[in-house]
Amino acid sequence: MHLSPLLLPSLLSFIPMITSAPTANLSPRTCPSTVIKDGSFESGTVPETSGTTWTVVNTRGFYSSYSLTNPGSPSGGRNAFTVSHLPGPYDGTSIRELRQTLNTCVGKNYSITADIKFESYNYCSLAVVYPFQTGVGSVTTYSATPGLKPGVWSTTGGFFQAVNSSSLLNFVFRCDNQERNNISLDNVK
């Protein structure tokens, strides 16, 4: 079959044109370089039970209190978050939690470090609880850990890979056996 050169342009108008499809913005989400907000508590705002940055949860025992104290750690700044554990008459365990929801990028690795201080050796601990796969992971530091000195700042932390775009970071302040202690946290990053 032989086509006339005059018919070719008209036949081409019936052939679907392959063009690039409209694309959505497929650029990767920009991962923030800093995921902790107010990690040195320099805003001067005491975390609340329904805070926007940090949230305090009283998990067990009603005789502990919390506040911002100063000075903070040498590398943190002027304020630290401190839980003062007092023994209850009926329950020897006191637990307070400090939480923050982090904006993270799925699959990205994160490290969390924090400065901590116990005022005395006893049955108290501070745990860093972070997202891990489908559950959580944690690193717990006990007030009686060899090498820790009462009243002296030290550093703890952990690593995790984000599995969601929103990850819960939780610090658990705990004392058992009706122990008294002030546990301080600062320079969370």
Rosetta constraint file for C-alpha pairs under 8 A:
AtomPair CA 3 CA 7 HARMONIC 6.71 0.50
AtomPair CA 3 CA 8 HARMONIC 6.97 0.50
AtomPair CA 4 CA 8 HARMONIC 6.73 0.50
AtomPair CA 5 CA 9 HARMONIC 7.72 0.50
AtomPair CA 6 CA 10 HARMONIC 7.73 0.50
AtomPair CA 7 CA 11 HARMONIC 6.24 0.50
AtomPair CA 8 CA 12 HARMONIC 6.19 0.50
AtomPair CA 9 CA 13 HARMONIC 6.64 0.50
AtomPair CA 10 CA 14 HARMONIC 7.45 0.50
AtomPair CA 11 CA 15 HARMONIC 7.17 0.50
AtomPair CA 29 CA 105 HARMONIC 7.63 0.50
AtomPair CA 31 CA 104 HARMONIC 6.76 0.50
AtomPair CA 31 CA 105 HARMONIC 5.79 0.50
AtomPair CA 32 CA 103 HARMONIC 7.72 0.50
AtomPair CA 32 CA 104 HARMONIC 7.39 0.50
AtomPair CA 34 CA 189 HARMONIC 7.65 0.50
AtomPair CA 35 CA 102 HARMONIC 5.68 0.50
AtomPair CA 35 CA 103 HARMONIC 6.08 0.50
AtomPair CA 35 CA 104 HARMONIC 6.85 0.50
AtomPair CA 35 CA 189 HARMONIC 7.81 0.50
AtomPair CA 36 CA 100 HARMONIC 7.85 0.50
AtomPair CA 36 CA 102 HARMONIC 6.55 0.50
AtomPair CA 36 CA 188 HARMONIC 7.12 0.50
AtomPair CA 36 CA 189 HARMONIC 5.84 0.50
AtomPair CA 37 CA 53 HARMONIC 6.44 0.50
AtomPair CA 38 CA 42 HARMONIC 6.42 0.50
AtomPair CA 38 CA 43 HARMONIC 6.61 0.50
AtomPair CA 38 CA 53 HARMONIC 7.34 0.50
AtomPair CA 39 CA 186 HARMONIC 6.71 0.50
AtomPair CA 39 CA 187 HARMONIC 5.39 0.50
AtomPair CA 39 CA 188 HARMONIC 4.38 0.50
AtomPair CA 39 CA 189 HARMONIC 6.02 0.50
AtomPair CA 40 CA 72 HARMONIC 7.97 0.50
AtomPair CA 40 CA 76 HARMONIC 5.33 0.50
AtomPair CA 40 CA 77 HARMONIC 6.26 0.50
AtomPair CA 40 CA 79 HARMONIC 6.69 0.50
AtomPair CA 40 CA 80 HARMONIC 6.70 0.50
AtomPair CA 40 CA 186 HARMONIC 5.16 0.50
AtomPair CA 40 CA 187 HARMONIC 4.42 0.50
AtomPair CA 40 CA 188 HARMONIC 6.16 0.50
AtomPair CA 41 CA 45 HARMONIC 7.22 0.50
AtomPair CA 41 CA 68 HARMONIC 7.72 0.50
AtomPair CA 41 CA 79 HARMONIC 5.73 0.50
AtomPair CA 41 CA 80 HARMONIC 6.21 0.50
AtomPair CA 41 CA 81 HARMONIC 7.02 0.50
AtomPair CA 41 CA 186 HARMONIC 7.14 0.50
AtomPair CA 41 CA 187 HARMONIC 7.93 0.50
AtomPair CA 42 CA 77 HARMONIC 6.94 0.50
AtomPair CA 42 CA 78 HARMONIC 6.86 0.50
AtomPair CA 42 CA 79 HARMONIC 6.03 0.50
AtomPair CA 44 CA 68 HARMONIC 7.43 0.50
AtomPair CA 44 CA 79 HARMONIC 7.23 0.50
AtomPair CA 45 CA 68 HARMONIC 7.96 0.50
AtomPair CA 46 CA 67 HARMONIC 6.18 0.50
AtomPair CA 46 CA 68 HARMONIC 6.00 0.50
AtomPair CA 46 CA 81 HARMONIC 7.97 0.50
AtomPair CA 47 CA 51 HARMONIC 5.89 0.50
AtomPair CA 47 CA 53 HARMONIC 7.62 0.50
AtomPair CA 47 CA 54 HARMONIC 5.40 0.50
AtomPair CA 47 CA 55 HARMONIC 5.71 0.50
AtomPair CA 47 CA 56 HARMONIC 6.25 0.50
AtomPair CA 48 CA 54 HARMONIC 7.13 0.50
AtomPair CA 48 CA 55 HARMONIC 5.42 0.50
AtomPair CA 48 CA 56 HARMONIC 5.61 0.50
AtomPair CA 49 CA 55 HARMONIC 5.20 0.50
AtomPair CA 49 CA 56 HARMONIC 4.70 0.50
AtomPair CA 49 CA 57 HARMONIC 6.03 0.50
AtomPair CA 50 CA 55 HARMONIC 5.55 0.50
AtomPair CA 50 CA 56 HARMONIC 7.32 0.50
AtomPair CA 51 CA 55 HARMONIC 4.75 0.50
AtomPair CA 51 CA 56 HARMONIC 7.64 0.50
AtomPair CA 53 CA 100 HARMONIC 6.19 0.50
AtomPair CA 53 CA 101 HARMONIC 7.83 0.50
AtomPair CA 54 CA 98 HARMONIC 6.54 0.50
AtomPair CA 54 CA 99 HARMONIC 5.55 0.50
AtomPair CA 54 CA 100 HARMONIC 4.99 0.50
AtomPair CA 55 CA 98 HARMONIC 5.67 0.50
AtomPair CA 55 CA 99 HARMONIC 5.12 0.50
AtomPair CA 55 CA 100 HARMONIC 6.43 0.50
AtomPair CA 56 CA 96 HARMONIC 7.09 0.50
AtomPair CA 56 CA 97 HARMONIC 5.64 0.50
AtomPair CA 56 CA 98 HARMONIC 4.67 0.50
AtomPair CA 56 CA 99 HARMONIC 6.41 0.50
AtomPair CA 57 CA 96 HARMONIC 5.77 0.50
AtomPair CA 57 CA 97 HARMONIC 4.97 0.50
AtomPair CA 57 CA 98 HARMONIC 6.42 0.50
AtomPair CA 57 CA 99 HARMONIC 7.81 0.50
AtomPair CA 58 CA 62 HARMONIC 7.39 0.50
AtomPair CA 58 CA 95 HARMONIC 6.45 0.50
AtomPair CA 58 CA 96 HARMONIC 4.68 0.50
AtomPair CA 58 CA 97 HARMONIC 6.41 0.50
AtomPair CA 59 CA 94 HARMONIC 7.83 0.50
AtomPair CA 59 CA 95 HARMONIC 5.37 0.50
AtomPair CA 59 CA 96 HARMONIC 5.58 0.50
AtomPair CA 59 CA 97 HARMONIC 6.88 0.50
AtomPair CA 60 CA 93 HARMONIC 6.91 0.50
AtomPair CA 60 CA 94 HARMONIC 5.33 0.50
AtomPair CA 60 CA 95 HARMONIC 4.91 0.50
AtomPair CA 60 CA 96 HARMONIC 7.01 0.50
AtomPair CA 61 CA 88 HARMONIC 6.68 0.50
AtomPair CA 61 CA 91 HARMONIC 6.81 0.50
AtomPair CA 61 CA 93 HARMONIC 6.28 0.50
AtomPair CA 61 CA 94 HARMONIC 4.51 0.50
AtomPair CA 61 CA 95 HARMONIC 6.38 0.50
AtomPair CA 62 CA 88 HARMONIC 7.22 0.50
AtomPair CA 62 CA 94 HARMONIC 7.33 0.50
AtomPair CA 63 CA 85 HARMONIC 6.90 0.50
AtomPair CA 63 CA 86 HARMONIC 5.37 0.50
AtomPair CA 63 CA 87 HARMONIC 6.48 0.50
AtomPair CA 63 CA 88 HARMONIC 5.83 0.50
AtomPair CA 63 CA 94 HARMONIC 7.46 0.50
AtomPair CA 64 CA 83 HARMONIC 6.90 0.50
AtomPair CA 64 CA 84 HARMONIC 5.47 0.50
AtomPair CA 64 CA 85 HARMONIC 4.42 0.50
AtomPair CA 64 CA 86 HARMONIC 5.22 0.50
AtomPair CA 64 CA 87 HARMONIC 7.78 0.50
AtomPair CA 64 CA 94 HARMONIC 6.79 0.50
AtomPair CA 64 CA 96 HARMONIC 7.78 0.50
AtomPair CA 65 CA 83 HARMONIC 5.77 0.50
AtomPair CA 65 CA 84 HARMONIC 5.26 0.50
AtomPair CA 65 CA 85 HARMONIC 6.72 0.50
AtomPair CA 66 CA 81 HARMONIC 7.24 0.50
AtomPair CA 66 CA 82 HARMONIC 5.51 0.50
AtomPair CA 66 CA 83 HARMONIC 4.30 0.50
AtomPair CA 66 CA 84 HARMONIC 5.94 0.50
AtomPair CA 67 CA 81 HARMONIC 5.97 0.50
AtomPair CA 67 CA 82 HARMONIC 5.52 0.50
AtomPair CA 67 CA 83 HARMONIC 6.75 0.50
AtomPair CA 68 CA 79 HARMONIC 5.95 0.50
AtomPair CA 68 CA 80 HARMONIC 5.44 0.50
AtomPair CA 68 CA 81 HARMONIC 4.71 0.50
AtomPair CA 68 CA 82 HARMONIC 6.01 0.50
AtomPair CA 69 CA 79 HARMONIC 5.51 0.50
AtomPair CA 69 CA 80 HARMONIC 5.28 0.50
AtomPair CA 69 CA 81 HARMONIC 6.34 0.50
AtomPair CA 69 CA 82 HARMONIC 6.37 0.50
AtomPair CA 70 CA 78 HARMONIC 5.56 0.50
AtomPair CA 70 CA 79 HARMONIC 4.77 0.50
AtomPair CA 70 CA 80 HARMONIC 6.15 0.50
AtomPair CA 71 CA 77 HARMONIC 7.16 0.50
AtomPair CA 71 CA 78 HARMONIC 4.82 0.50
AtomPair CA 71 CA 79 HARMONIC 5.58 0.50
AtomPair CA 71 CA 80 HARMONIC 6.97 0.50
AtomPair CA 72 CA 76 HARMONIC 5.94 0.50
AtomPair CA 72 CA 77 HARMONIC 5.32 0.50
AtomPair CA 72 CA 78 HARMONIC 4.89 0.50
AtomPair CA 72 CA 79 HARMONIC 4.45 0.50
AtomPair CA 72 CA 80 HARMONIC 4.52 0.50
AtomPair CA 72 CA 186 HARMONIC 6.32 0.50
AtomPair CA 73 CA 77 HARMONIC 6.27 0.50
AtomPair CA 73 CA 78 HARMONIC 7.68 0.50
AtomPair CA 73 CA 79 HARMONIC 7.88 0.50
AtomPair CA 73 CA 80 HARMONIC 7.09 0.50
AtomPair CA 73 CA 115 HARMONIC 6.68 0.50
AtomPair CA 73 CA 153 HARMONIC 6.37 0.50
AtomPair CA 73 CA 186 HARMONIC 6.14 0.50
AtomPair CA 73 CA 187 HARMONIC 7.17 0.50
AtomPair CA 75 CA 187 HARMONIC 6.71 0.50
AtomPair CA 76 CA 80 HARMONIC 7.85 0.50
AtomPair CA 76 CA 115 HARMONIC 7.72 0.50
AtomPair CA 76 CA 186 HARMONIC 5.74 0.50
AtomPair CA 76 CA 187 HARMONIC 4.32 0.50
AtomPair CA 77 CA 186 HARMONIC 7.98 0.50
AtomPair CA 77 CA 187 HARMONIC 7.55 0.50
AtomPair CA 79 CA 186 HARMONIC 7.36 0.50
AtomPair CA 80 CA 184 HARMONIC 6.19 0.50
AtomPair CA 80 CA 185 HARMONIC 5.62 0.50
AtomPair CA 80 CA 186 HARMONIC 4.87 0.50
AtomPair CA 81 CA 184 HARMONIC 5.54 0.50
AtomPair CA 81 CA 185 HARMONIC 5.19 0.50
AtomPair CA 81 CA 186 HARMONIC 6.42 0.50
AtomPair CA 82 CA 182 HARMONIC 6.47 0.50
AtomPair CA 82 CA 183 HARMONIC 5.53 0.50
AtomPair CA 82 CA 184 HARMONIC 4.18 0.50
AtomPair CA 82 CA 185 HARMONIC 6.33 0.50
AtomPair CA 83 CA 96 HARMONIC 7.47 0.50
AtomPair CA 83 CA 173 HARMONIC 7.17 0.50
AtomPair CA 83 CA 182 HARMONIC 5.62 0.50
AtomPair CA 83 CA 183 HARMONIC 5.35 0.50
AtomPair CA 83 CA 184 HARMONIC 6.45 0.50
AtomPair CA 84 CA 180 HARMONIC 7.48 0.50
AtomPair CA 84 CA 181 HARMONIC 6.00 0.50
AtomPair CA 84 CA 182 HARMONIC 4.43 0.50
AtomPair CA 84 CA 183 HARMONIC 6.61 0.50
AtomPair CA 85 CA 94 HARMONIC 6.48 0.50
AtomPair CA 85 CA 174 HARMONIC 7.98 0.50
AtomPair CA 85 CA 175 HARMONIC 6.79 0.50
AtomPair CA 85 CA 179 HARMONIC 7.42 0.50
AtomPair CA 85 CA 180 HARMONIC 5.25 0.50
AtomPair CA 85 CA 181 HARMONIC 5.33 0.50
AtomPair CA 85 CA 182 HARMONIC 6.17 0.50
AtomPair CA 85 CA 183 HARMONIC 7.98 0.50
AtomPair CA 86 CA 94 HARMONIC 7.48 0.50
AtomPair CA 86 CA 178 HARMONIC 7.27 0.50
AtomPair CA 86 CA 179 HARMONIC 6.89 0.50
AtomPair CA 86 CA 180 HARMONIC 5.04 0.50
AtomPair CA 86 CA 181 HARMONIC 7.28 0.50
AtomPair CA 87 CA 91 HARMONIC 7.40 0.50
AtomPair CA 87 CA 92 HARMONIC 5.82 0.50
AtomPair CA 87 CA 93 HARMONIC 7.17 0.50
AtomPair CA 87 CA 94 HARMONIC 7.07 0.50
AtomPair CA 87 CA 178 HARMONIC 4.36 0.50
AtomPair CA 87 CA 179 HARMONIC 5.95 0.50
AtomPair CA 87 CA 180 HARMONIC 6.30 0.50
AtomPair CA 88 CA 92 HARMONIC 6.00 0.50
AtomPair CA 88 CA 93 HARMONIC 7.69 0.50
AtomPair CA 88 CA 94 HARMONIC 7.86 0.50
AtomPair CA 88 CA 178 HARMONIC 6.80 0.50
AtomPair CA 91 CA 178 HARMONIC 7.42 0.50
AtomPair CA 92 CA 175 HARMONIC 7.94 0.50
AtomPair CA 92 CA 176 HARMONIC 5.57 0.50
AtomPair CA 92 CA 177 HARMONIC 4.85 0.50
AtomPair CA 92 CA 178 HARMONIC 4.07 0.50
AtomPair CA 92 CA 179 HARMONIC 7.45 0.50
AtomPair CA 93 CA 174 HARMONIC 7.26 0.50
AtomPair CA 93 CA 175 HARMONIC 5.65 0.50
AtomPair CA 93 CA 176 HARMONIC 4.36 0.50
AtomPair CA 93 CA 177 HARMONIC 6.35 0.50
AtomPair CA 93 CA 178 HARMONIC 6.22 0.50
AtomPair CA 94 CA 174 HARMONIC 5.70 0.50
AtomPair CA 94 CA 175 HARMONIC 5.33 0.50
AtomPair CA 94 CA 176 HARMONIC 6.58 0.50
AtomPair CA 94 CA 178 HARMONIC 7.98 0.50
AtomPair CA 95 CA 172 HARMONIC 6.88 0.50
AtomPair CA 95 CA 173 HARMONIC 5.61 0.50
AtomPair CA 95 CA 174 HARMONIC 4.51 0.50
AtomPair CA 95 CA 175 HARMONIC 6.68 0.50
AtomPair CA 96 CA 172 HARMONIC 6.05 0.50
AtomPair CA 96 CA 173 HARMONIC 5.24 0.50
AtomPair CA 96 CA 174 HARMONIC 6.67 0.50
AtomPair CA 97 CA 170 HARMONIC 6.61 0.50
AtomPair CA 97 CA 171 HARMONIC 5.51 0.50
AtomPair CA 97 CA 172 HARMONIC 4.54 0.50
AtomPair CA 97 CA 173 HARMONIC 6.02 0.50
AtomPair CA 98 CA 170 HARMONIC 5.73 0.50
AtomPair CA 98 CA 171 HARMONIC 5.09 0.50
AtomPair CA 98 CA 172 HARMONIC 6.64 0.50
AtomPair CA 99 CA 168 HARMONIC 6.97 0.50
AtomPair CA 99 CA 169 HARMONIC 5.66 0.50
AtomPair CA 99 CA 170 HARMONIC 4.44 0.50
AtomPair CA 99 CA 171 HARMONIC 6.34 0.50
AtomPair CA 100 CA 168 HARMONIC 5.95 0.50
AtomPair CA 100 CA 169 HARMONIC 5.34 0.50
AtomPair CA 100 CA 170 HARMONIC 6.61 0.50
AtomPair CA 101 CA 166 HARMONIC 6.42 0.50
AtomPair CA 101 CA 167 HARMONIC 5.60 0.50
AtomPair CA 101 CA 168 HARMONIC 4.52 0.50
AtomPair CA 101 CA 169 HARMONIC 6.16 0.50
AtomPair CA 102 CA 166 HARMONIC 5.60 0.50
AtomPair CA 102 CA 167 HARMONIC 5.05 0.50
AtomPair CA 102 CA 168 HARMONIC 6.08 0.50
AtomPair CA 102 CA 169 HARMONIC 6.95 0.50
AtomPair CA 103 CA 165 HARMONIC 5.83 0.50
AtomPair CA 103 CA 166 HARMONIC 4.94 0.50
AtomPair CA 103 CA 167 HARMONIC 6.58 0.50
AtomPair CA 104 CA 108 HARMONIC 7.60 0.50
AtomPair CA 104 CA 162 HARMONIC 6.31 0.50
AtomPair CA 104 CA 164 HARMONIC 6.98 0.50
AtomPair CA 104 CA 165 HARMONIC 4.73 0.50
AtomPair CA 104 CA 166 HARMONIC 5.69 0.50
AtomPair CA 104 CA 167 HARMONIC 6.50 0.50
AtomPair CA 105 CA 162 HARMONIC 6.22 0.50
AtomPair CA 105 CA 163 HARMONIC 7.85 0.50
AtomPair CA 105 CA 164 HARMONIC 6.85 0.50
AtomPair CA 105 CA 165 HARMONIC 5.11 0.50
AtomPair CA 105 CA 166 HARMONIC 8.00 0.50
AtomPair CA 106 CA 161 HARMONIC 7.51 0.50
AtomPair CA 106 CA 162 HARMONIC 4.88 0.50
AtomPair CA 106 CA 163 HARMONIC 4.96 0.50
AtomPair CA 106 CA 164 HARMONIC 5.16 0.50
AtomPair CA 106 CA 165 HARMONIC 5.68 0.50
AtomPair CA 107 CA 161 HARMONIC 5.76 0.50
AtomPair CA 107 CA 162 HARMONIC 5.33 0.50
AtomPair CA 107 CA 163 HARMONIC 6.11 0.50
AtomPair CA 108 CA 161 HARMONIC 5.48 0.50
AtomPair CA 108 CA 162 HARMONIC 5.68 0.50
AtomPair CA 109 CA 159 HARMONIC 7.22 0.50
AtomPair CA 109 CA 160 HARMONIC 5.76 0.50
AtomPair CA 109 CA 161 HARMONIC 4.25 0.50
AtomPair CA 109 CA 162 HARMONIC 6.46 0.50
AtomPair CA 110 CA 159 HARMONIC 5.70 0.50
AtomPair CA 110 CA 160 HARMONIC 5.40 0.50
AtomPair CA 110 CA 161 HARMONIC 6.01 0.50
AtomPair CA 110 CA 162 HARMONIC 7.38 0.50
AtomPair CA 111 CA 157 HARMONIC 7.28 0.50
AtomPair CA 111 CA 158 HARMONIC 5.79 0.50
AtomPair CA 111 CA 159 HARMONIC 4.33 0.50
AtomPair CA 111 CA 160 HARMONIC 6.43 0.50
AtomPair CA 111 CA 189 HARMONIC 7.92 0.50
AtomPair CA 112 CA 157 HARMONIC 5.15 0.50
AtomPair CA 112 CA 158 HARMONIC 5.35 0.50
AtomPair CA 112 CA 159 HARMONIC 6.20 0.50
AtomPair CA 112 CA 188 HARMONIC 7.05 0.50
AtomPair CA 112 CA 189 HARMONIC 5.62 0.50
AtomPair CA 113 CA 155 HARMONIC 6.80 0.50
AtomPair CA 113 CA 156 HARMONIC 5.65 0.50
AtomPair CA 113 CA 157 HARMONIC 4.07 0.50
AtomPair CA 113 CA 158 HARMONIC 6.63 0.50
AtomPair CA 113 CA 187 HARMONIC 7.73 0.50
AtomPair CA 113 CA 188 HARMONIC 5.71 0.50
AtomPair CA 113 CA 189 HARMONIC 5.47 0.50
AtomPair CA 114 CA 155 HARMONIC 5.56 0.50
AtomPair CA 114 CA 156 HARMONIC 5.51 0.50
AtomPair CA 114 CA 157 HARMONIC 6.03 0.50
AtomPair CA 114 CA 185 HARMONIC 6.81 0.50
AtomPair CA 114 CA 186 HARMONIC 6.08 0.50
AtomPair CA 114 CA 187 HARMONIC 5.37 0.50
AtomPair CA 114 CA 188 HARMONIC 4.29 0.50
AtomPair CA 114 CA 189 HARMONIC 6.46 0.50
AtomPair CA 115 CA 153 HARMONIC 6.22 0.50
AtomPair CA 115 CA 154 HARMONIC 5.51 0.50
AtomPair CA 115 CA 155 HARMONIC 4.41 0.50
AtomPair CA 115 CA 156 HARMONIC 6.44 0.50
AtomPair CA 115 CA 185 HARMONIC 5.75 0.50
AtomPair CA 115 CA 186 HARMONIC 5.11 0.50
AtomPair CA 115 CA 187 HARMONIC 5.67 0.50
AtomPair CA 115 CA 188 HARMONIC 6.86 0.50
AtomPair CA 116 CA 153 HARMONIC 5.51 0.50
AtomPair CA 116 CA 154 HARMONIC 5.45 0.50
AtomPair CA 116 CA 155 HARMONIC 5.96 0.50
AtomPair CA 116 CA 156 HARMONIC 7.14 0.50
AtomPair CA 116 CA 183 HARMONIC 7.24 0.50
AtomPair CA 116 CA 184 HARMONIC 5.50 0.50
AtomPair CA 116 CA 185 HARMONIC 4.71 0.50
AtomPair CA 116 CA 186 HARMONIC 6.50 0.50
AtomPair CA 117 CA 150 HARMONIC 7.20 0.50
AtomPair CA 117 CA 151 HARMONIC 6.00 0.50
AtomPair CA 117 CA 152 HARMONIC 5.84 0.50
AtomPair CA 117 CA 153 HARMONIC 4.72 0.50
AtomPair CA 117 CA 154 HARMONIC 6.41 0.50
AtomPair CA 117 CA 183 HARMONIC 5.73 0.50
AtomPair CA 117 CA 184 HARMONIC 5.07 0.50
AtomPair CA 117 CA 185 HARMONIC 6.77 0.50
AtomPair CA 118 CA 143 HARMONIC 5.97 0.50
AtomPair CA 118 CA 149 HARMONIC 7.92 0.50
AtomPair CA 118 CA 150 HARMONIC 5.51 0.50
AtomPair CA 118 CA 151 HARMONIC 5.78 0.50
AtomPair CA 118 CA 152 HARMONIC 7.39 0.50
AtomPair CA 118 CA 153 HARMONIC 7.92 0.50
AtomPair CA 118 CA 181 HARMONIC 6.87 0.50
AtomPair CA 118 CA 182 HARMONIC 6.00 0.50
AtomPair CA 118 CA 183 HARMONIC 4.74 0.50
AtomPair CA 118 CA 184 HARMONIC 6.58 0.50
AtomPair CA 119 CA 150 HARMONIC 4.88 0.50
AtomPair CA 119 CA 151 HARMONIC 4.65 0.50
AtomPair CA 119 CA 152 HARMONIC 7.96 0.50
AtomPair CA 119 CA 181 HARMONIC 5.93 0.50
AtomPair CA 119 CA 182 HARMONIC 5.42 0.50
AtomPair CA 119 CA 183 HARMONIC 6.59 0.50
AtomPair CA 120 CA 143 HARMONIC 6.97 0.50
AtomPair CA 120 CA 150 HARMONIC 4.77 0.50
AtomPair CA 120 CA 151 HARMONIC 6.97 0.50
AtomPair CA 120 CA 181 HARMONIC 6.20 0.50
AtomPair CA 120 CA 182 HARMONIC 7.77 0.50
AtomPair CA 121 CA 143 HARMONIC 5.17 0.50
AtomPair CA 121 CA 144 HARMONIC 5.03 0.50
AtomPair CA 121 CA 150 HARMONIC 6.38 0.50
AtomPair CA 122 CA 143 HARMONIC 6.04 0.50
AtomPair CA 122 CA 144 HARMONIC 6.02 0.50
AtomPair CA 122 CA 179 HARMONIC 6.72 0.50
AtomPair CA 122 CA 181 HARMONIC 7.92 0.50
AtomPair CA 123 CA 142 HARMONIC 7.43 0.50
AtomPair CA 123 CA 143 HARMONIC 6.86 0.50
AtomPair CA 123 CA 144 HARMONIC 7.33 0.50
AtomPair CA 123 CA 175 HARMONIC 5.73 0.50
AtomPair CA 123 CA 176 HARMONIC 5.43 0.50
AtomPair CA 123 CA 177 HARMONIC 6.70 0.50
AtomPair CA 123 CA 179 HARMONIC 6.51 0.50
AtomPair CA 124 CA 142 HARMONIC 5.94 0.50
AtomPair CA 124 CA 143 HARMONIC 5.51 0.50
AtomPair CA 124 CA 144 HARMONIC 7.88 0.50
AtomPair CA 124 CA 173 HARMONIC 7.70 0.50
AtomPair CA 124 CA 174 HARMONIC 5.44 0.50
AtomPair CA 124 CA 175 HARMONIC 4.04 0.50
AtomPair CA 124 CA 176 HARMONIC 6.23 0.50
AtomPair CA 124 CA 179 HARMONIC 7.39 0.50
AtomPair CA 124 CA 181 HARMONIC 7.33 0.50
AtomPair CA 125 CA 140 HARMONIC 6.66 0.50
AtomPair CA 125 CA 141 HARMONIC 5.55 0.50
AtomPair CA 125 CA 142 HARMONIC 4.21 0.50
AtomPair CA 125 CA 143 HARMONIC 5.67 0.50
AtomPair CA 125 CA 172 HARMONIC 7.91 0.50
AtomPair CA 125 CA 173 HARMONIC 6.10 0.50
AtomPair CA 125 CA 174 HARMONIC 5.27 0.50
AtomPair CA 125 CA 175 HARMONIC 6.46 0.50
AtomPair CA 126 CA 140 HARMONIC 5.74 0.50
AtomPair CA 126 CA 141 HARMONIC 5.44 0.50
AtomPair CA 126 CA 142 HARMONIC 6.55 0.50
AtomPair CA 126 CA 171 HARMONIC 6.77 0.50
AtomPair CA 126 CA 172 HARMONIC 5.49 0.50
AtomPair CA 126 CA 173 HARMONIC 4.73 0.50
AtomPair CA 126 CA 174 HARMONIC 6.32 0.50
AtomPair CA 126 CA 183 HARMONIC 7.69 0.50
AtomPair CA 127 CA 138 HARMONIC 6.45 0.50
AtomPair CA 127 CA 139 HARMONIC 5.53 0.50
AtomPair CA 127 CA 140 HARMONIC 4.05 0.50
AtomPair CA 127 CA 141 HARMONIC 6.19 0.50
AtomPair CA 127 CA 171 HARMONIC 5.57 0.50
AtomPair CA 127 CA 172 HARMONIC 4.99 0.50
AtomPair CA 127 CA 173 HARMONIC 6.77 0.50
AtomPair CA 128 CA 138 HARMONIC 5.38 0.50
AtomPair CA 128 CA 139 HARMONIC 5.28 0.50
AtomPair CA 128 CA 140 HARMONIC 6.34 0.50
AtomPair CA 128 CA 157 HARMONIC 6.66 0.50
AtomPair CA 128 CA 158 HARMONIC 7.33 0.50
AtomPair CA 128 CA 169 HARMONIC 7.54 0.50
AtomPair CA 128 CA 170 HARMONIC 6.06 0.50
AtomPair CA 128 CA 171 HARMONIC 4.82 0.50
AtomPair CA 128 CA 172 HARMONIC 6.66 0.50
AtomPair CA 129 CA 136 HARMONIC 6.56 0.50
AtomPair CA 129 CA 137 HARMONIC 5.79 0.50
AtomPair CA 129 CA 138 HARMONIC 4.31 0.50
AtomPair CA 129 CA 139 HARMONIC 6.73 0.50
AtomPair CA 129 CA 169 HARMONIC 6.06 0.50
AtomPair CA 129 CA 170 HARMONIC 4.96 0.50
AtomPair CA 129 CA 171 HARMONIC 6.06 0.50
AtomPair CA 129 CA 172 HARMONIC 7.46 0.50
AtomPair CA 130 CA 136 HARMONIC 5.54 0.50
AtomPair CA 130 CA 137 HARMONIC 5.45 0.50
AtomPair CA 130 CA 138 HARMONIC 6.05 0.50
AtomPair CA 130 CA 158 HARMONIC 7.81 0.50
AtomPair CA 130 CA 160 HARMONIC 6.91 0.50
AtomPair CA 130 CA 167 HARMONIC 7.78 0.50
AtomPair CA 130 CA 168 HARMONIC 6.56 0.50
AtomPair CA 130 CA 169 HARMONIC 5.02 0.50
AtomPair CA 130 CA 170 HARMONIC 6.44 0.50
AtomPair CA 131 CA 135 HARMONIC 6.19 0.50
AtomPair CA 131 CA 136 HARMONIC 4.38 0.50
AtomPair CA 131 CA 137 HARMONIC 6.10 0.50
AtomPair CA 131 CA 160 HARMONIC 6.53 0.50
AtomPair CA 131 CA 161 HARMONIC 7.64 0.50
AtomPair CA 131 CA 162 HARMONIC 6.93 0.50
AtomPair CA 131 CA 163 HARMONIC 7.63 0.50
AtomPair CA 131 CA 167 HARMONIC 6.26 0.50
AtomPair CA 131 CA 168 HARMONIC 6.52 0.50
AtomPair CA 131 CA 169 HARMONIC 7.13 0.50
AtomPair CA 132 CA 136 HARMONIC 4.38 0.50
AtomPair CA 132 CA 137 HARMONIC 5.26 0.50
AtomPair CA 132 CA 160 HARMONIC 6.00 0.50
AtomPair CA 132 CA 161 HARMONIC 6.77 0.50
AtomPair CA 132 CA 162 HARMONIC 7.44 0.50
AtomPair CA 132 CA 163 HARMONIC 7.51 0.50
AtomPair CA 133 CA 161 HARMONIC 7.51 0.50
AtomPair CA 133 CA 162 HARMONIC 7.80 0.50
AtomPair CA 133 CA 163 HARMONIC 6.21 0.50
AtomPair CA 134 CA 163 HARMONIC 7.56 0.50
AtomPair CA 138 CA 158 HARMONIC 7.28 0.50
AtomPair CA 139 CA 156 HARMONIC 7.79 0.50
AtomPair CA 139 CA 157 HARMONIC 6.73 0.50
AtomPair CA 139 CA 158 HARMONIC 6.40 0.50
AtomPair CA 141 CA 145 HARMONIC 6.93 0.50
AtomPair CA 141 CA 156 HARMONIC 7.34 0.50
AtomPair CA 143 CA 148 HARMONIC 7.12 0.50
AtomPair CA 143 CA 150 HARMONIC 7.78 0.50
AtomPair CA 144 CA 148 HARMONIC 7.02 0.50
AtomPair CA 148 CA 152 HARMONIC 7.47 0.50
AtomPair CA 148 CA 154 HARMONIC 7.26 0.50
AtomPair CA 162 CA 167 HARMONIC 6.92 0.50
AtomPair CA 163 CA 167 HARMONIC 7.83 0.50
AtomPair CA 173 CA 183 HARMONIC 7.08 0.50
AtomPair CA 175 CA 179 HARMONIC 5.98 0.50
AtomPair CA 175 CA 180 HARMONIC 7.34 0.50
AtomPair CA 175 CA 181 HARMONIC 7.48 0.50
